[in-house]
Amino acid sequence: MRKKVMGALGVVALAGLAFSSTPALAAPTAPSGDVSVSAACSRGEKVKARESVKIRKTKSISGTALGLFPKGKNACSLKNEKAKWYDSKCGQGSDQFDYINYRGTKGWVPTTCIVLD
């Protein structure tokens, strides 16, 4: 009985070596760009930056910058909230900010700097 078990283990070990010597297939990668925004934006709205704008930690144009939302790129707007009035560099003043997710960076941008896409 012991010989049969050891023989079976040897076959499994050799089979494991045979499988491990074959090259692994690479996982498919997502295309570059903003193609995945619509898929990741199931709970929000897809938006596009009118101008390059900083993504901020708070609803203020003087809040800590977390990253950049480049002109023409897409993101997901998760919510819109009222804040203190600001004069935007995107053409007009407002008191509205959108909480966006741009490639994993989440934060606030002036609503006047984005458009629905």
PyMOL commands that set and color helices and strands:
alter all, ss='L'
color gray80, all
select helices_A, chain A and resi 2-20+37-40+111-113
alter helices_A, ss='H'
color red, helices_A
select strands_A, chain A and resi 45-49+53-56+65-69+74-87+93-102+105-110+114-116
alter strands_A, ss='S'
color yellow, strands_A
deselect
rebuild
show_as cartoon
